[in-house]
Amino acid sequence: MRYRSGNEFDCSGLTIRAPCSAVGHGALYHSQSPEAFFAHVSGIKIVIPRGPVKAKGLLLSCIRDQNPCIFFEPKILYRSAVEQVPVRDYQLPLSKADVLIEGDDVTLLGWGTQVHVLREVCQMAQDKLNVSCELIDLVTILPWDRETVVKSVNKTGRLLIAHEAPLTGGFGAEIAATIQKECFLHLEAPIQRVAGHDTAFAHVYEPFYLPDKWRCLEAIKHLVNY
């Protein structure tokens, strides 16, 4: 809007809420994760919370931001997420990733409900492989926090990106390309991506479509054994 009108008018604080991601039985109805599609639209911000506390703070930040925002809400959080959300007014920063678990061997990067999968993978990697993983919630897809991710990968030398969106054209590819450029001399292994398959989102095959903990753990094995 600003570009087309020569900065005479804009969308101001427009925020669009939209359901996304798997819920366990949603099939093709709003189970997709289209964040990469919208990332091609310059000027907007894309946010995906991992839980209720983050959702409230990030949503208020989006509403008060002077740029249009798309606020994707993983559907499974509507029913399964329980947290003590503060009643008071508060905001959480956009474009700032959260380092949830510190580690030394592998960086795990995800967003939305995939963060909870990766949290379990961190413990599995420690128990089964004696591998210390650093877990990062990207939080904001666009503009994403490159500094935090680069700093982590420079420390660990390995990166695993996991998201529910299809592998081909997923936003993980953009992250992988950036990290390959910025951290090339620090990488100990090729970047691994664990994602949804390049197919329609099936109902009965949903467990096989999703990037579950076992697929992520297998990718960690490839990283540390490269």
Disulfide bonds with the S-S distance in Angstrom:
none
